[in-house]
């Protein structure tokens, strides 16, 4: 059985911890779009810091990874269940960066 949007939102909020505000919308492509915002940090002007990730690339994991990095960097003493996955989030980020670098290098070789 597929979980409802509100059930997914509640689960994500629990994982993200007390500093997070989690909202899940449905995008134009009918995929879930995950938005996690910080209740204490601001980004541009008065808007809260947030991450906004569509579901196509496993939006839940992408949003939670970015939120975990924010917590680790900006709120070092904070507690949240998602912080247990920080090593895996760092590994995924490293793999994405390596793929981008390898892809860029391969494209440059094929162009030349």
MOPAC internal coordinates of N, CA, C and O (Angstrom, degrees):
PM7 1SCF
backbone

  N    0.0000 0     0.00 0     0.00 0    0    0    0
  C    1.4363 1     0.00 0     0.00 0    1    0    0
  C    1.5272 1   109.31 1     0.00 0    2    1    0
  O    1.2310 1   120.29 1   -45.91 1    3    2    1
  N    1.3165 1   117.04 1   134.09 1    3    2    1
  C    1.4514 1   123.01 1  -178.53 1    5    3    2
  C    1.5272 1   108.97 1   -82.22 1    6    5    3
  O    1.2310 1   121.04 1   -45.76 1    7    6    5
  N    1.3305 1   115.61 1   134.24 1    7    6    5
  C    1.4617 1   120.31 1  -179.99 1    9    7    6
  C    1.5216 1   110.40 1   -73.21 1   10    9    7
  O    1.2310 1   120.97 1   -35.39 1   11   10    9
  N    1.3101 1   115.75 1   144.61 1   11   10    9
  C    1.4631 1   120.48 1   178.54 1   13   11   10
  C    1.5289 1   110.23 1   -71.17 1   14   13   11
  O    1.2310 1   121.32 1   -15.32 1   15   14   13
  N    1.3078 1   115.07 1   164.68 1   15   14   13
  C    1.4644 1   120.22 1   178.81 1   17   15   14
  C    1.5186 1   110.37 1   -59.87 1   18   17   15
  O    1.2310 1   119.77 1   137.07 1   19   18   17
  N    1.3206 1   118.05 1   -42.93 1   19   18   17
  C    1.4684 1   120.14 1  -178.92 1   21   19   18
  C    1.5305 1   111.38 1   -66.66 1   22   21   19
  O    1.2310 1   120.09 1   144.08 1   23   22   21
  N    1.3256 1   117.43 1   -35.92 1   23   22   21
  C    1.4676 1   120.10 1   177.01 1   25   23   22
  C    1.5243 1   110.57 1   -66.42 1   26   25   23
  O    1.2310 1   120.38 1   138.34 1   27   26   25
  N    1.3328 1   116.88 1   -41.66 1   27   26   25
  C    1.4669 1   120.77 1   177.13 1   29   27   26
  C    1.5270 1   110.52 1   -63.30 1   30   29   27
  O    1.2310 1   121.11 1   140.26 1   31   30   29
  N    1.3302 1   115.48 1   -39.74 1   31   30   29
  C    1.4626 1   120.81 1   179.90 1   33   31   30
  C    1.5304 1   110.44 1   -62.99 1   34   33   31
  O    1.2310 1   120.52 1   135.43 1   35   34   33
  N    1.3263 1   116.62 1   -44.57 1   35   34   33
  C    1.4642 1   120.76 1   178.67 1   37   35   34
  C    1.5278 1   111.15 1   -62.87 1   38   37   35
  O    1.2310 1   120.32 1   136.16 1   39   38   37
  N    1.3231 1   116.99 1   -43.84 1   39   38   37
  C    1.4721 1   121.07 1   179.48 1   41   39   38
  C    1.5238 1   110.40 1   -62.37 1   42   41   39
  O    1.2310 1   120.15 1   134.53 1   43   42   41
  N    1.3223 1   117.32 1   -45.47 1   43   42   41
  C    1.4619 1   121.41 1   179.42 1   45   43   42
  C    1.5239 1   111.02 1   -63.13 1   46   45   43
  O    1.2310 1   120.31 1   141.07 1   47   46   45
  N    1.3328 1   117.02 1   -38.93 1   47   46   45
  C    1.4710 1   120.60 1   179.41 1   49   47   46
  C    1.5258 1   111.13 1   -64.14 1   50   49   47
  O    1.2310 1   120.52 1   139.63 1   51   50   49
  N    1.3201 1   116.61 1   -40.37 1   51   50   49
  C    1.4643 1   120.14 1   177.68 1   53   51   50
  C    1.5229 1   110.00 1   -64.16 1   54   53   51
  O    1.2310 1   119.89 1   134.09 1   55   54   53
  N    1.3289 1   117.81 1   -45.91 1   55   54   53
  C    1.4685 1   122.15 1   179.13 1   57   55   54
  C    1.5243 1   111.73 1   -61.39 1   58   57   55
  O    1.2310 1   120.39 1   141.38 1   59   58   57
  N    1.3367 1   116.85 1   -38.62 1   59   58   57
  C    1.4630 1   121.39 1  -175.24 1   61   59   58
  C    1.5245 1   112.86 1   -75.36 1   62   61   59
  O    1.2310 1   119.62 1   155.63 1   63   62   61
  N    1.3112 1   118.32 1   -24.37 1   63   62   61
  C    1.4550 1   121.04 1   177.28 1   65   63   62
  C    1.5158 1   113.97 1    92.84 1   66   65   63
  O    1.2310 1   120.97 1    -0.42 1   67   66   65
  N    1.3335 1   115.75 1   179.58 1   67   66   65
  C    1.4684 1   120.62 1  -171.27 1   69   67   66
  C    1.5283 1   115.62 1   -70.58 1   70   69   67
  O    1.2310 1   118.89 1   159.53 1   71   70   69
  N    1.3208 1   119.71 1   -20.47 1   71   70   69
  C    1.4708 1   120.87 1   179.46 1   73   71   70
  C    1.5278 1   112.43 1   -80.01 1   74   73   71
  O    1.2310 1   120.36 1   166.59 1   75   74   73
  N    1.3063 1   116.92 1   -13.41 1   75   74   73
  C    1.4705 1   121.15 1  -173.88 1   77   75   74
  C    1.5115 1   112.67 1   -92.90 1   78   77   75
  O    1.2310 1   122.15 1   -30.10 1   79   78   77
  N    1.3165 1   113.48 1   149.90 1   79   78   77
  C    1.4574 1   122.52 1   168.05 1   81   79   78
  C    1.5236 1   105.24 1  -120.94 1   82   81   79
  O    1.2310 1   119.99 1   -59.22 1   83   82   81
  N    1.3244 1   117.63 1   120.78 1   83   82   81
  C    1.4598 1   121.68 1  -174.74 1   85   83   82
  C    1.5169 1   109.79 1  -112.82 1   86   85   83
  O    1.2310 1   121.17 1   -45.75 1   87   86   85
  N    1.3142 1   115.36 1   134.25 1   87   86   85
  C    1.4615 1   121.47 1   176.60 1   89   87   86
  C    1.5194 1   107.60 1  -137.95 1   90   89   87
  O    1.2310 1   120.50 1   -43.07 1   91   90   89
  N    1.3170 1   116.65 1   136.93 1   91   90   89
  C    1.4567 1   121.65 1   176.60 1   93   91   90
  C    1.5206 1   107.77 1  -119.23 1   94   93   91
  O    1.2310 1   121.07 1   -57.53 1   95   94   93
  N    1.3084 1   115.56 1   122.47 1   95   94   93
  C    1.4624 1   121.78 1   175.70 1   97   95   94
  C    1.5226 1   108.25 1  -108.44 1   98   97   95
  O    1.2310 1   120.74 1    -7.98 1   99   98   97
  N    1.3049 1   116.19 1   172.02 1   99   98   97
  C    1.4615 1   121.48 1   173.18 1  101   99   98
  C    1.5197 1   106.62 1  -111.16 1  102  101   99
  O    1.2310 1   120.80 1   -57.33 1  103  102  101
  N    1.3401 1   116.08 1   122.67 1  103  102  101
  C    1.4527 1   121.44 1  -177.99 1  105  103  102
  C    1.5115 1   112.76 1   -78.14 1  106  105  103
  O    1.2310 1   121.05 1    -2.99 1  107  106  105
  N    1.3223 1   115.60 1   177.01 1  107  106  105
  C    1.4634 1   121.96 1  -179.27 1  109  107  106
  C    1.5249 1   111.96 1   -59.83 1  110  109  107
  O    1.2310 1   120.64 1   151.50 1  111  110  109
  N    1.3382 1   116.38 1   -28.50 1  111  110  109
  C    1.4633 1   120.99 1   179.93 1  113  111  110
  C    1.5337 1   112.57 1   -88.62 1  114  113  111
  O    1.2310 1   120.75 1  -168.42 1  115  114  113
  N    1.3369 1   116.17 1    11.58 1  115  114  113
  C    1.4626 1   123.58 1   179.23 1  117  115  114
  C    1.5276 1   113.32 1    67.13 1  118  117  115
  O    1.2310 1   120.02 1  -160.68 1  119  118  117
  N    1.3328 1   117.56 1    19.32 1  119  118  117
  C    1.4632 1   122.88 1   175.30 1  121  119  118
  C    1.5269 1   108.82 1   -97.85 1  122  121  119
  O    1.2310 1   120.45 1   -27.70 1  123  122  121
  N    1.3161 1   116.75 1   152.30 1  123  122  121
  C    1.4585 1   120.13 1   175.69 1  125  123  122
  C    1.5270 1   109.54 1   -68.98 1  126  125  123
  O    1.2310 1   121.03 1   -38.19 1  127  126  125
  N    1.3256 1   115.63 1   141.81 1  127  126  125
  C    1.4605 1   122.82 1   176.06 1  129  127  126
  C    1.5252 1   106.14 1  -120.38 1  130  129  127
  O    1.2310 1   120.75 1   -60.49 1  131  130  129
  N    1.3250 1   116.18 1   119.51 1  131  130  129
  C    1.4605 1   122.11 1  -175.57 1  133  131  130
  C    1.5187 1   110.14 1   -95.75 1  134  133  131
  O    1.2310 1   120.45 1   -49.98 1  135  134  133
  N    1.3267 1   116.75 1   130.02 1  135  134  133
  C    1.4590 1   122.17 1   176.15 1  137  135  134
  C    1.5200 1   107.85 1  -126.57 1  138  137  135
  O    1.2310 1   121.08 1   -59.35 1  139  138  137
  N    1.3211 1   115.54 1   120.65 1  139  138  137
  C    1.4553 1   121.61 1   176.93 1  141  139  138
  C    1.5153 1   106.43 1  -117.50 1  142  141  139
  O    1.2310 1   120.34 1   -55.13 1  143  142  141
  N    1.3208 1   116.96 1   124.87 1  143  142  141
  C    1.4539 1   120.48 1   179.14 1  145  143  142
  C    1.5233 1   109.83 1  -122.45 1  146  145  143
  O    1.2310 1   121.29 1   -23.02 1  147  146  145
  N    1.3301 1   115.14 1   156.98 1  147  146  145
  C    1.4584 1   122.34 1  -178.18 1  149  147  146
  C    1.5255 1   108.89 1   -94.84 1  150  149  147
  O    1.2310 1   120.67 1   -45.55 1  151  150  149
  N    1.3024 1   116.32 1   134.45 1  151  150  149
  C    1.4596 1   120.60 1  -178.28 1  153  151  150
  C    1.5252 1   112.59 1   -77.99 1  154  153  151
  O    1.2310 1   119.71 1   169.70 1  155  154  153
  N    1.3459 1   118.16 1   -10.30 1  155  154  153
  C    1.4630 1   119.63 1  -177.74 1  157  155  154
  C    1.5236 1   114.51 1  -119.82 1  158  157  155
  O    1.2310 1   119.18 1   154.30 1  159  158  157
  N    1.3125 1   119.18 1   -25.70 1  159  158  157
  C    1.4680 1   121.57 1  -175.40 1  161  159  158
  C    1.5259 1   111.32 1   -95.21 1  162  161  159
  O    1.2310 1   121.17 1   -32.25 1  163  162  161
  N    1.3196 1   115.37 1   147.75 1  163  162  161
  C    1.4571 1   120.08 1   175.00 1  165  163  162
  C    1.5223 1   108.87 1  -116.32 1  166  165  163
  O    1.2310 1   121.27 1   -27.04 1  167  166  165
  N    1.3070 1   115.18 1   152.96 1  167  166  165
  C    1.4655 1   121.18 1   179.22 1  169  167  166
  C    1.5233 1   108.03 1  -105.31 1  170  169  167
  O    1.2310 1   120.22 1    80.98 1  171  170  169
  N    1.2997 1   117.18 1   -99.02 1  171  170  169
  C    1.4571 1   121.93 1   179.42 1  173  171  170
  C    1.5231 1   109.34 1   -89.24 1  174  173  171
  O    1.2310 1   121.15 1   -61.97 1  175  174  173
  N    1.3117 1   115.40 1   118.03 1  175  174  173
  C    1.4637 1   119.05 1   178.74 1  177  175  174
  C    1.5066 1   112.27 1    64.89 1  178  177  175
  O    1.2310 1   120.61 1    60.17 1  179  178  177
  N    1.3016 1   116.43 1  -119.83 1  179  178  177
  C    1.4570 1   122.12 1  -175.16 1  181  179  178
  C    1.5301 1   113.49 1  -102.09 1  182  181  179
  O    1.2310 1   120.23 1   176.48 1  183  182  181
  N    1.3452 1   117.17 1    -3.52 1  183  182  181
  C    1.4705 1   119.57 1  -176.70 1  185  183  182
  C    1.5250 1   110.97 1   -75.70 1  186  185  183
  O    1.2310 1   120.37 1   -37.37 1  187  186  185
  N    1.3315 1   116.90 1   142.63 1  187  186  185
  C    1.4666 1   118.85 1   178.19 1  189  187  186
  C    1.5344 1   111.61 1   -68.99 1  190  189  187
  O    1.2310 1   121.26 1   -30.44 1  191  190  189
  N    1.3313 1   115.20 1   149.56 1  191  190  189
  C    1.4619 1   120.01 1   173.60 1  193  191  190
  C    1.5266 1   106.50 1   -60.82 1  194  193  191
  O    1.2310 1   120.75 1   -40.87 1  195  194  193
  N    1.3323 1   116.18 1   139.13 1  195  194  193
  C    1.4620 1   118.23 1   177.76 1  197  195  194
  C    1.5243 1   110.52 1  -155.72 1  198  197  195
  O    1.2310 1   121.80 1   -17.90 1  199  198  197
  N    1.3110 1   114.16 1   162.10 1  199  198  197
  C    1.4522 1   122.02 1   172.13 1  201  199  198
  C    1.5194 1   107.20 1  -122.07 1  202  201  199
  O    1.2310 1   120.71 1   -38.78 1  203  202  201
  N    1.3037 1   116.25 1   141.22 1  203  202  201
  C    1.4642 1   122.25 1  -174.45 1  205  203  202
  C    1.5186 1   106.66 1  -132.54 1  206  205  203
  O    1.2310 1   120.19 1   -68.79 1  207  206  205
  N    1.3183 1   117.24 1   111.21 1  207  206  205
  C    1.4569 1   120.85 1  -175.11 1  209  207  206
  C    1.5198 1   111.44 1  -130.72 1  210  209  207
  O    1.2310 1   120.54 1   -53.53 1  211  210  209
  N    1.3493 1   116.58 1   126.47 1  211  210  209
  C    1.4670 1   120.11 1   176.48 1  213  211  210
  C    1.5252 1   110.56 1   -72.85 1  214  213  211
  O    1.2310 1   120.84 1   -19.96 1  215  214  213
  N    1.3086 1   116.00 1   160.04 1  215  214  213
  C    1.4585 1   122.01 1  -175.46 1  217  215  214
  C    1.5082 1   115.64 1   -76.86 1  218  217  215
  O    1.2310 1   119.29 1   168.16 1  219  218  217
  N    1.3234 1   118.97 1   -11.84 1  219  218  217
  C    1.4503 1   121.35 1  -176.44 1  221  219  218
  C    1.5139 1   114.27 1   -58.80 1  222  221  219
  O    1.2310 1   120.13 1   144.75 1  223  222  221
  N    1.3229 1   117.36 1   -35.25 1  223  222  221
  C    1.4670 1   120.78 1  -179.08 1  225  223  222
  C    1.5243 1   110.57 1  -105.67 1  226  225  223
  O    1.2310 1   120.85 1  -142.17 1  227  226  225
  N    1.3277 1   115.99 1    37.83 1  227  226  225
  C    1.4598 1   122.61 1  -172.18 1  229  227  226
  C    1.5216 1   108.24 1    59.63 1  230  229  227
  O    1.2310 1   121.12 1  -114.06 1  231  230  229
  N    1.3050 1   115.46 1    65.94 1  231  230  229
  C    1.4536 1   123.69 1  -176.48 1  233  231  230
  C    1.5127 1   114.07 1   -53.18 1  234  233  231
  O    1.2310 1   120.03 1   145.45 1  235  234  233
  N    1.3317 1   117.54 1   -34.55 1  235  234  233
  C    1.4595 1   119.43 1   178.96 1  237  235  234
  C    1.5209 1   110.02 1   -60.99 1  238  237  235
  O    1.2310 1   120.31 1   130.00 1  239  238  237
  N    1.3242 1   117.01 1   -50.00 1  239  238  237
  C    1.4652 1   120.07 1  -178.28 1  241  239  238
  C    1.5226 1   111.02 1   -65.07 1  242  241  239
  O    1.2310 1   119.99 1   137.56 1  243  242  241
  N    1.3179 1   117.63 1   -42.44 1  243  242  241
  C    1.4604 1   120.83 1  -179.32 1  245  243  242
  C    1.5238 1   110.87 1   -62.86 1  246  245  243
  O    1.2310 1   120.27 1   135.03 1  247  246  245
  N    1.3211 1   117.09 1   -44.97 1  247  246  245
  C    1.4615 1   120.60 1   179.81 1  249  247  246
  C    1.5234 1   111.01 1   -66.49 1  250  249  247
  O    1.2310 1   120.36 1   136.12 1  251  250  249
  N    1.3289 1   116.91 1   -43.88 1  251  250  249
  C    1.4586 1   119.64 1  -179.21 1  253  251  250
  C    1.5216 1   111.88 1   -67.69 1  254  253  251
  O    1.2310 1   120.29 1   143.52 1  255  254  253
  N    1.3269 1   117.05 1   -36.48 1  255  254  253
  C    1.4695 1   119.20 1   176.21 1  257  255  254
  C    1.5249 1   109.97 1   -60.70 1  258  257  255
  O    1.2310 1   120.49 1   131.51 1  259  258  257
  N    1.3139 1   116.67 1   -48.49 1  259  258  257
  C    1.4683 1   120.30 1  -178.65 1  261  259  258
  C    1.5232 1   110.37 1   -63.72 1  262  261  259
  O    1.2310 1   119.81 1   139.44 1  263  262  261
  N    1.3265 1   117.97 1   -40.56 1  263  262  261
  C    1.4553 1   121.69 1   177.40 1  265  263  262
  C    1.5284 1   110.38 1   -63.16 1  266  265  263
  O    1.2310 1   119.97 1   138.59 1  267  266  265
  N    1.3219 1   117.67 1   -41.41 1  267  266  265
  C    1.4617 1   122.00 1   179.20 1  269  267  266
  C    1.5248 1   110.41 1   -61.62 1  270  269  267
  O    1.2310 1   120.40 1   137.37 1  271  270  269
  N    1.3371 1   116.83 1   -42.63 1  271  270  269
  C    1.4678 1   120.21 1   177.02 1  273  271  270
  C    1.5263 1   110.49 1   -62.48 1  274  273  271
  O    1.2310 1   119.96 1   139.43 1  275  274  273
  N    1.3316 1   117.68 1   -40.57 1  275  274  273
  C    1.4633 1   121.58 1   178.45 1  277  275  274
  C    1.5294 1   109.96 1   -61.89 1  278  277  275
  O    1.2310 1   120.54 1   132.10 1  279  278  277
  N    1.3242 1   116.57 1   -47.90 1  279  278  277
  C    1.4672 1   119.70 1   179.31 1  281  279  278
  C    1.5168 1   111.52 1   -59.40 1  282  281  279
  O    1.2310 1   120.63 1   134.39 1  283  282  281
  N    1.3080 1   116.40 1   -45.61 1  283  282  281
  C    1.4617 1   121.37 1  -178.04 1  285  283  282
  C    1.5286 1   111.23 1   -61.95 1  286  285  283
  O    1.2310 1   120.30 1   138.36 1  287  286  285
  N    1.3215 1   117.03 1   -41.64 1  287  286  285
  C    1.4663 1   121.38 1  -176.77 1  289  287  286
  C    1.5298 1   113.22 1   -81.33 1  290  289  287
  O    1.2310 1   120.20 1   137.23 1  291  290  289
  N    1.3287 1   117.22 1   -42.77 1  291  290  289
  C    1.4582 1   120.66 1  -171.47 1  293  291  290
  C    1.5297 1   114.87 1   -98.96 1  294  293  291
  O    1.2310 1   120.19 1   159.26 1  295  294  293
  N    1.3078 1   117.23 1   -20.74 1  295  294  293
  C    1.4700 1   121.62 1  -176.89 1  297  295  294
  C    1.5245 1   109.60 1  -134.78 1  298  297  295
  O    1.2310 1   119.93 1  -114.51 1  299  298  297
  N    1.3485 1   117.74 1    65.49 1  299  298  297
  C    1.4656 1   120.66 1  -172.28 1  301  299  298
  C    1.5233 1   116.14 1   -57.85 1  302  301  299
  O    1.2310 1   118.83 1   154.29 1  303  302  301
  N    1.3024 1   119.84 1   -25.71 1  303  302  301
  C    1.4602 1   120.77 1  -179.83 1  305  303  302
  C    1.5225 1   113.82 1   -94.54 1  306  305  303
  O    1.2310 1   120.71 1   179.15 1  307  306  305
  N    1.3149 1   116.26 1    -0.85 1  307  306  305
  C    1.4682 1   120.50 1  -176.02 1  309  307  306
  C    1.5272 1   111.01 1   -67.54 1  310  309  307
  O    1.2310 1   121.78 1   -26.96 1  311  310  309
  N    1.3205 1   114.21 1   153.04 1  311  310  309
  C    1.4541 1   120.33 1   176.36 1  313  311  310
  C    1.5213 1   108.93 1  -118.37 1  314  313  311
  O    1.2310 1   121.09 1   -47.86 1  315  314  313
  N    1.3057 1   115.52 1   132.14 1  315  314  313
  C    1.4627 1   122.10 1   176.80 1  317  315  314
  C    1.5230 1   107.45 1  -159.57 1  318  317  315
  O    1.2310 1   119.89 1   -38.50 1  319  318  317
  N    1.3319 1   117.82 1   141.50 1  319  318  317
  C    1.4622 1   120.17 1   179.61 1  321  319  318
  C    1.5328 1   113.50 1   -55.32 1  322  321  319
  O    1.2310 1   119.98 1   146.36 1  323  322  321
  N    1.3337 1   117.65 1   -33.64 1  323  322  321
  C    1.4677 1   120.21 1  -177.28 1  325  323  322
  C    1.5241 1   112.76 1   -64.50 1  326  325  323
  O    1.2310 1   119.61 1   158.44 1  327  326  325
  N    1.3244 1   118.34 1   -21.56 1  327  326  325
  C    1.4670 1   120.40 1  -179.95 1  329  327  326
  C    1.5289 1   112.00 1   -65.22 1  330  329  327
  O    1.2310 1   120.18 1   160.13 1  331  330  329
  N    1.3149 1   117.26 1   -19.87 1  331  330  329
  C    1.4704 1   120.48 1   176.52 1  333  331  330
  C    1.5257 1   110.88 1   -64.91 1  334  333  331
  O    1.2310 1   120.76 1   157.89 1  335  334  333
  N    1.3415 1   116.15 1   -22.11 1  335  334  333
  C    1.4624 1   121.09 1  -177.56 1  337  335  334
  C    1.5230 1   112.90 1   -98.95 1  338  337  335
  O    1.2310 1   119.98 1  -168.63 1  339  338  337
  N    1.3344 1   117.63 1    11.37 1  339  338  337
  C    1.4658 1   120.95 1  -179.04 1  341  339  338
  C    1.5259 1   112.76 1   -56.21 1  342  341  339
  O    1.2310 1   118.38 1   134.48 1  343  342  341
  N    1.3366 1   120.69 1   -45.52 1  343  342  341
  C    1.4670 1   119.34 1   178.95 1  345  343  342
  C    1.5375 1   113.05 1   -59.23 1  346  345  343
  O    1.2310 1   120.57 1   140.14 1  347  346  345
  N    1.3371 1   116.51 1   -39.86 1  347  346  345
  C    1.4655 1   119.22 1   178.82 1  349  347  346
  C    1.5300 1   110.92 1   -68.46 1  350  349  347
  O    1.2310 1   120.31 1   142.65 1  351  350  349
  N    1.3319 1   117.01 1   -37.35 1  351  350  349
  C    1.4678 1   121.13 1   178.03 1  353  351  350
  C    1.5310 1   110.01 1   -64.17 1  354  353  351
  O    1.2310 1   120.39 1   138.80 1  355  354  353
  N    1.3180 1   116.86 1   -41.20 1  355  354  353
  C    1.4678 1   120.79 1   178.08 1  357  355  354
  C    1.5276 1   110.71 1   -64.91 1  358  357  355
  O    1.2310 1   120.45 1   140.61 1  359  358  357
  N    1.3299 1   116.75 1   -39.39 1  359  358  357
  C    1.4625 1   120.75 1   178.15 1  361  359  358
  C    1.5250 1   110.55 1   -63.24 1  362  361  359
  O    1.2310 1   120.07 1   134.92 1  363  362  361
  N    1.3471 1   117.47 1   -45.08 1  363  362  361
  C    1.4697 1   120.79 1   178.83 1  365  363  362
  C    1.5265 1   111.35 1   -61.85 1  366  365  363
  O    1.2310 1   120.35 1   139.36 1  367  366  365
  N    1.3328 1   116.93 1   -40.64 1  367  366  365
  C    1.4564 1   120.52 1   178.53 1  369  367  366
  C    1.5245 1   110.26 1   -63.32 1  370  369  367
  O    1.2310 1   120.48 1   135.81 1  371  370  369
  N    1.3208 1   116.68 1   -44.19 1  371  370  369
  C    1.4669 1   121.47 1   178.82 1  373  371  370
  C    1.5330 1   110.54 1   -61.08 1  374  373  371
  O    1.2310 1   120.31 1   137.02 1  375  374  373
  N    1.3322 1   117.01 1   -42.98 1  375  374  373
  C    1.4658 1   120.83 1   178.96 1  377  375  374
  C    1.5292 1   111.43 1   -63.60 1  378  377  375
  O    1.2310 1   120.18 1   137.30 1  379  378  377
  N    1.3443 1   117.27 1   -42.70 1  379  378  377
  C    1.4742 1   120.43 1   178.19 1  381  379  378
  C    1.5216 1   111.09 1   -62.19 1  382  381  379
  O    1.2310 1   120.62 1   138.33 1  383  382  381
  N    1.3216 1   116.43 1   -41.67 1  383  382  381
  C    1.4678 1   119.81 1   179.42 1  385  383  382
  C    1.5281 1   110.96 1   -65.35 1  386  385  383
  O    1.2310 1   120.36 1   138.77 1  387  386  385
  N    1.3232 1   116.92 1   -41.23 1  387  386  385
  C    1.4681 1   120.24 1   177.80 1  389  387  386
  C    1.5247 1   111.05 1   -63.46 1  390  389  387
  O    1.2310 1   120.22 1   138.30 1  391  390  389
  N    1.3285 1   117.19 1   -41.70 1  391  390  389
  C    1.4731 1   120.84 1   178.97 1  393  391  390
  C    1.5190 1   110.86 1   -62.77 1  394  393  391
  O    1.2310 1   120.70 1   138.07 1  395  394  393
  N    1.3328 1   116.27 1   -41.93 1  395  394  393
  C    1.4686 1   120.03 1   178.34 1  397  395  394
  C    1.5191 1   110.98 1   -62.74 1  398  397  395
  O    1.2310 1   120.69 1   135.14 1  399  398  397
  N    1.3430 1   116.29 1   -44.86 1  399  398  397
  C    1.4568 1   120.66 1   179.73 1  401  399  398
  C    1.5156 1   111.14 1   -64.39 1  402  401  399
  O    1.2310 1   120.16 1   135.62 1  403  402  401
  N    1.3173 1   117.30 1   -44.38 1  403  402  401
  C    1.4594 1   121.66 1   179.13 1  405  403  402
  C    1.5162 1   110.29 1   -64.69 1  406  405  403
  O    1.2310 1   120.18 1   137.55 1  407  406  405
  N    1.3227 1   117.27 1   -42.45 1  407  406  405
  C    1.4630 1   121.33 1   178.42 1  409  407  406
  C    1.5086 1   111.26 1   -63.99 1  410  409  407
  O    1.2310 1   119.65 1   139.20 1  411  410  409
  N    1.3225 1   118.28 1   -40.80 1  411  410  409
  C    1.4654 1   121.99 1   179.11 1  413  411  410
  C    1.5122 1   110.98 1   -65.92 1  414  413  411
  O    1.2310 1   120.24 1   139.29 1  415  414  413
  N    1.3173 1   117.15 1   -40.71 1  415  414  413
  C    1.4581 1   121.90 1   179.34 1  417  415  414
  C    1.5113 1   110.39 1   -66.03 1  418  417  415
  O    1.2310 1   119.89 1   136.11 1  419  418  417
  N    1.3457 1   117.82 1   -43.89 1  419  418  417
  C    1.4538 1   121.78 1   179.79 1  421  419  418
  C    1.5397 1   110.61 1   -65.52 1  422  421  419
  O    1.2310 1   119.81 1   141.12 1  423  422  421
  N    1.3214 1   117.97 1   -38.88 1  423  422  421
  C    1.4612 1   120.59 1   178.25 1  425  423  422
  C    1.5162 1   111.31 1   -66.26 1  426  425  423
  O    1.2310 1   120.49 1   140.76 1  427  426  425
  N    1.3301 1   116.66 1   -39.24 1  427  426  425
  C    1.4662 1   120.81 1   180.00 1  429  427  426
  C    1.5362 1   109.50 1   -64.56 1  430  429  427
  O    1.2310 1   120.08 1   139.77 1  431  430  429
  N    1.3269 1   117.46 1   -40.23 1  431  430  429
  C    1.4706 1   121.13 1   179.60 1  433  431  430
  C    1.5301 1   111.14 1   -65.52 1  434  433  431
  O    1.2310 1   120.27 1   139.38 1  435  434  433
  N    1.3229 1   117.09 1   -40.62 1  435  434  433
  C    1.4583 1   119.81 1  -177.42 1  437  435  434
  C    1.5458 1   111.93 1   -73.62 1  438  437  435
  O    1.2310 1   120.42 1   156.50 1  439  438  437
  N    1.3317 1   116.81 1   -23.50 1  439  438  437
  C    1.4606 1   120.58 1   177.68 1  441  439  438
  C    1.5215 1   111.45 1   -78.71 1  442  441  439
  O    1.2310 1   120.06 1   152.27 1  443  442  441
  N    1.3241 1   117.48 1   -27.73 1  443  442  441
  C    1.4582 1   121.45 1  -172.08 1  445  443  442
  C    1.4487 1   112.29 1   -91.10 1  446  445  443
  O    1.2310 1   120.10 1   180.00 1  447  446  445

